[in-house]
Every structure is written in structure tokens, then in C-alpha cells.
Amino acid sequence: MSRARSHLRAALFLAAVSPRGATTGIAARRELSARPAPQKPGMEYQDAVRTLNTLQTNASFLEQVKRQRGDPQTQLEAMEMYLARSGLQVEDLDRLNIIHVTGTKGKGSTCAFTERILRSYGLKTGFFSSPHLVQVRERIRINGQPISPELFTKHFWRLYHRLEETKRLQGQGAQALTCSCPQDSNSCVSMPAYFRFLTLMAFHVFLQEKVDLAVVEVGIGGAYDCTNIVRKPVVCGVSSLGIDHTSLLGDTVEKIAWQKGGIFKHGVPAFTVPQPEGPLAVLRERAEQISCPLYLCPPLEALEEGGPPLSLGLDGEHQRFNAALALQLAHCWLRQKDHQGIRELKASKPSLLRQLPLAPVFQPTPHMRHGLRDTEWPGRTQVLRRGPLTWYLDGAHTCSSVQACVRWFRQALHREERRGSGPEVLVLLFNSTGDRDPAPLLKLLQPCQFDYAVFCPNLTEVSSTDNADQQNFTVTLDRVLLRCLEHQQHWSRLDEEQASRDLWSAPSPEPGGPASLLRAPHLPHTHSTSSLVFSCISHALQWISQGRDPVFQPLSPPRGFLAHPVAGSGASVLSEAAAIHVLVTGSLHLVGGVLKLLEPSLSQ
């Protein structure tokens, strides 16, 4: 252990840690950020985002809340109070014709497919998702596009000041408000936290913009998620289930399934993709308890019979499950609303399969086909080709999603044409956040045989003061850097274990197997020295790209950038490589920070 620790200390110089007071300006003991809000409406977009950031709970308070969590039902009651203070009632949300989607992996992609399909029918769509990649306004979309900075700013200040005005002042009773608060709730005297505020804002935007429908992605879980104040969605969906957010949702897939099934509503159709038997039984039980008709989606192949194959705008075999669910959600919505574009669509009657009735099989309409083909969802199985560099971006952050990511990445590598006669280098850029255990995720990535593993926090620059969209007060700088060093330690341990196994067993590689992924001789190096930790994404990208990405051309690197032996020797290898393949994964926030630097247009 002491030897490993010394390696970590040696890597620390790359992580140019700011002084320990890096979190200055954030009150040490406060519920929400103590920075004052601007007083005048009509301020610039960045002013609105900075004020929104004051609603983030800081790291120490977040830990306190986790330890003292009370009845989660009061969270929904509090959300209803905030909704009333904002000038809306729960019944107002019925006008949004909502499609409500939850799941562990693929729920965002399912929402993107669903929204694009329905938009292809000429419907005006709203889409609320999380998290954002580059700018917070990405979370609220109209017709597939993030709302403009001007629209975001207008609606933000309107809602913010409305909530400020309705806060119960000291000495005034609850009668000063139009709502009556639970005794154990502070929802009448406080501002809603970050995600709650954005959820409220999305509802206001969609109502003001008079959308025909709103696709709403659950934040975390389902039963007690603040989006679950919706009482009458048109249809609900559950994407693939797995283990994630265990401190909030439970430590088994069955417990997580119970939370996800909490979005089911009496008489509202719901659909899910094939699930393991245990969680599927839980979903069925949840649906039966409230008389929710729940259907299992047939595979996409069943919908392709008798017609040409479906083309998907999102790459990866796992996206076929998401597309199958999206087709059922869109088809159900169109039928529920008696849309004229669906009247001629012939569908089979539901049939019983396994524990659930099988959803109808139908031939997708041209609108559906175009919607699936034209779907875009950045940061998920996304490829950017830049000169000798190819960036593979996927925000996978659970074991099952990382498995899918690895399959996609390896298939994408095989499709790539060889460039030149020089070596091709594989680089992993990774980070993992929250209470997730990084060890199993990193173990799943090992078979890709990366030449270098790079770890960094989800910070585009060492200082994010000028980048309000990506400020995060829920963690400290010290903590995220320590976590990166832990990732490096896990990776080194896995490499040592693999090297030990290779000494005793060296089978000849099978054609098409993992060892044939690299079409050039594997670079000779010991894996214990092939990993690096950088203090921010910008520094990591500078080292990986070596100035060879035609778009990402930063200023000169910081002093001592190549002083570490691995950084120095690796820079030479990367500078001379015929091709560099970079997989960025482990966190959507990491992918967002990379996209911000590689695609400057996303910040405009």
C-alpha cells in the first residue's frame, strides 16, 4: 500500500491543486450558497445561471441531509408547495400531455428518440432532461433545441422573483401564502433546490410556449422524484434497470425497480423493455397495485418484419432497446390523442409473454422511421473525428452501461480504417462521481487494452469562476482530486493483477478477440506507469492531443507539464502516432466538459 501511495504522490504534481481554501466563498455551514441574488430582472444569462447555482446544496450539507433523511413522501408534498408558490396547481400540468420516462440506463436516449418521432409528425414538443452537458439551458428544450439564453433568462427571473416574493417572512404566518405547508416542511420559507427549481421552470416554459406535449425524464428514481408531482401523464416508460444511486434508491435491483415503478398511475398505460425476472416482477406488482396497464416492449426486430431495417441516429446495439421503447411510447401517445397520423396504422393486439402482456407489434410509419433516423443526443455513443484523433464520447456510469459502452467502442474500432503505417494509440479518459464504486467500472474497461489511462475531475479548467454553467458546489476540489487518485490506484492494481495472470497464462489470441483490437503492435510499457492524473479536463486534453486536434488549440501548457516521466515519454508517442483513439466515459459531466472544449459552438 505504501508503494502505491508513493506512486499517487508522484502523480500529484500533475494535479495542480489549488490551496486548501479553494472552496472559499461557499459558506462552510449553510444549506444553500450564501451568495446574494441579483436584484434586477433582465440581467444577462450568466447572471441567471450564477444565481441558479446558489440553489445547489453544498457538499457538507448534502452529507448531512443523507444521514438525516426523513419521510421521502414529504419531498413530493414540498414540491407541490413550491409549484403553488410559483403560481401553478398540479392540475395545470395535465395540459402538457406528458410522457414520463424513468430507468437506470437509456432513459435519456429513449426520451430523445420519443421526442424526435413526435416532432416529425409536426407536433410542438417540450423536452426536460438532466444533466446538461455544456449549458444548463440544454435541460429545457422546445422542438429539440435548448431554449435560447434570452428565453431562459426571462423565465428564470420571472420564477425566481415569484418564489422570493412568496417566502414567508419572519413574524408572518403561513396565511400570507396561497398554500398551506406541512408542519415539518420549510417549502414555504425557502427557495427550492437546484433540480426542483429547473423542474418548476420547465413546466412554466412548456405552458407558456404552448407545447403539444412534454417528454419529461425523471431525475433520480421515480416514486419520490420531484417530476412525479405529475398526476395524469398520457403514457409512462421504464428503460433498462440496473444498480445506481444506491444511497438513495436501495442496494438491489428489486429495490430500485420499486422506486422506478413509482411513476405508474391509475389507468395510464406504461411500457418497459425486457428486464431481469426479479425487477420485472416488482414492476408488475407496482402496476397491479394501482391498476396501471403495463406492457413489455417486443424487440425492434419484430417491428422491422415486412419492411426495411430501421436506421437509428444513435449508435450502439443497446440503443435498439431504447428505440423499441420510444416507438411504443410515441405510438401510444398518438393513439391516446387520436392523432390523425396514426389512424391508418395497423397493430396486433397485445399478447401475453412471460410475466407481462406484450405490447402491440406494428409497422413503423414513415414519420417514425424519420424520427428514429434523425435523433441526435450528444455525449451518448458520439464520435468526433479530428485529424489523427478520434474521440469516442459516452457518458456511461453504471456497470451495465459501461459494458454496452465497451461493446460499442470495440465495434467502432473495428470499423475504423487504418491510417498510415505508424502505431495507433488507445487512450482512456475517465472519471466517476457520487457514491459509485469505480473498481468494477474500470475492470470492465481493461479488456480494451488502453496504452494510457488518464484521470481528471469534471472541471474544464482549474478555476471555473468564469464558467457558471459547469460550477458544482456539491463537492469540494480536494475531494474530486483525491477521487481521481483513487481511480488511478484502482487501475494500477488491476494492471498488476492482469500482468500477474499473463505471466502464468499466455494463450494465443483468437481472430477478432480482444488482443486483435489493436491493429499495430502494442506499445511496450508497464501499466503501473501508464496512468496519469490531471487537475482539469483542459490539461488532460492538451496532453492527449499534443496540439494535433485542429479545433482544440489551447494556450501553451502550464509549467512542468511534461516533467513526469510518463507525461514526457507519452507526449513523444502521441506526437508521432498515426492515429489516437480516445474513449471518454464514466461520467456525463466529464463528457460535457470535453465537448465544451472540443465543440466551442455548444457554448455559444
Summary of the structure (lengths in Angstrom):
residues: 604
radius of gyration: 24.8
end to end distance: 46.7
largest distance: 79.1
contacts: 2017
relative contact order: 0.13
helix: 46%
strand: 12%
